[in-house]
Amino acid sequence: EEKMAAGGGCCLRPFSCEQGLLSRPDGSAAFLQGDTSVLAGLYGPAEVKGSKELPDRAALEVLLRPKVGLPGVMERSREQLLRRTCEAVVLGVLHPRTAITLVLQVLSDAGSV
């Protein structure tokens, strides 16, 4: 249940983040907001696979995995939004002709994904 703020408005769900939880990725973090949690693993910069190489910057790939089942249209749409958002902050020009992969695993979804 969400509690109402003074004056009748909604409150934001409590947010927290913890880094370095996974050993295999080059970087990792867990994001929690209310009862929603997402685990993120970042790999790279690494060698580009296939024809995704970009001559002037790193190619950023975002993979969103739902709690259960296979990724669908909604996950693909969110992947593109997240990729565009992350491209604005990732310094890909420092690593041209490489790949950076961000894998997000939804652990629980209580409406804050």
C-alpha positions as CSV (number, residue, x, y, z in Angstrom):
1,E,0.0,0.0,0.0
2,E,1.2,3.5,-0.8
3,K,0.8,6.1,1.9
4,M,-0.7,9.4,1.1
5,A,1.3,12.5,1.7
6,A,0.0,15.4,3.7
7,G,-2.4,17.3,1.4
8,G,-3.6,14.1,-0.3
9,G,-0.8,13.6,-2.9
10,C,1.1,10.3,-3.4
11,C,4.5,9.7,-1.9
12,L,7.4,8.3,-3.9
13,R,8.3,4.7,-3.0
14,P,11.6,4.4,-1.1
15,F,14.5,4.0,-3.5
16,S,17.9,2.4,-2.9
17,C,20.8,1.2,-5.0
18,E,23.7,-1.2,-4.2
19,Q,26.8,-1.6,-6.4
20,G,29.2,-4.5,-7.0
21,L,26.9,-7.4,-6.2
22,L,27.9,-9.6,-9.1
23,S,31.5,-10.9,-9.8
24,R,31.3,-11.8,-13.5
25,P,30.2,-8.5,-15.1
26,D,32.6,-5.6,-15.3
27,G,30.1,-3.6,-13.2
28,S,26.8,-4.4,-11.4
29,A,24.1,-2.8,-9.3
30,A,20.8,-3.6,-7.8
31,F,18.0,-1.0,-7.9
32,L,15.1,-1.2,-5.5
33,Q,12.0,1.1,-5.4
34,G,9.3,-0.1,-3.1
35,D,8.8,-3.8,-3.8
36,T,10.3,-3.5,-7.3
37,S,13.9,-4.7,-7.8
38,V,16.1,-4.9,-10.9
39,L,19.6,-6.3,-11.1
40,A,22.0,-4.7,-13.7
41,G,25.2,-6.1,-15.1
42,L,27.5,-4.1,-17.4
43,Y,30.0,-5.8,-19.7
44,G,32.7,-4.1,-21.7
45,P,34.1,-2.4,-23.4
46,A,34.8,-5.6,-25.3
47,E,35.3,-6.9,-28.8
48,V,32.3,-6.3,-31.1
49,K,30.5,-9.3,-32.4
50,G,29.1,-9.2,-35.9
51,S,28.4,-6.1,-37.9
52,K,27.5,-3.9,-34.9
53,E,30.9,-2.1,-34.8
54,L,30.8,1.7,-34.9
55,P,33.9,3.5,-36.1
56,D,33.6,6.5,-33.8
57,R,32.2,5.1,-30.5
58,A,31.3,2.0,-28.6
59,A,28.1,0.1,-29.6
60,L,25.8,0.0,-26.6
61,E,23.4,-2.9,-26.3
62,V,20.7,-3.1,-23.6
63,L,19.0,-6.3,-22.8
64,L,15.9,-6.3,-20.5
65,R,14.9,-9.7,-19.0
66,P,11.4,-10.0,-17.4
67,K,11.0,-11.8,-14.1
68,V,9.4,-14.8,-15.9
69,G,9.2,-15.8,-19.6
70,L,10.8,-14.4,-22.6
71,P,11.2,-10.7,-23.5
72,G,8.3,-9.4,-25.5
73,V,7.3,-6.2,-27.3
74,M,7.2,-4.2,-24.0
75,E,10.7,-5.2,-23.1
76,R,12.0,-4.4,-26.6
77,S,10.5,-1.0,-26.4
78,R,12.0,-0.4,-22.9
79,E,15.4,-1.6,-24.2
80,Q,15.4,1.1,-26.9
81,L,14.4,3.8,-24.4
82,L,17.1,2.7,-22.0
83,R,19.7,2.5,-24.8
84,R,19.0,6.0,-25.9
85,T,19.1,7.3,-22.3
86,C,22.3,5.5,-21.5
87,E,24.0,6.6,-24.7
88,A,23.7,10.1,-23.4
89,V,25.8,9.3,-20.3
90,V,28.1,6.5,-21.4
91,L,31.4,7.9,-22.8
92,G,31.4,5.6,-25.8
93,V,33.7,7.9,-27.8
94,L,36.6,6.8,-25.5
95,H,36.2,3.2,-26.8
96,P,35.5,3.3,-30.5
97,R,35.0,-0.1,-32.3
98,T,34.0,-1.9,-29.1
99,A,30.8,-3.1,-27.5
100,I,29.2,-2.3,-24.2
101,T,26.3,-4.5,-23.0
102,L,23.9,-3.7,-20.2
103,V,21.8,-6.6,-19.0
104,L,18.9,-5.8,-16.7
105,Q,17.0,-8.6,-14.9
106,V,13.7,-7.8,-13.3
107,L,13.6,-9.6,-10.0
108,S,10.3,-8.3,-8.8
109,D,7.8,-5.8,-10.3
110,A,5.4,-4.0,-8.0
111,G,4.7,-1.2,-10.5
112,S,8.0,0.8,-10.4
113,V,9.9,-0.9,-13.3
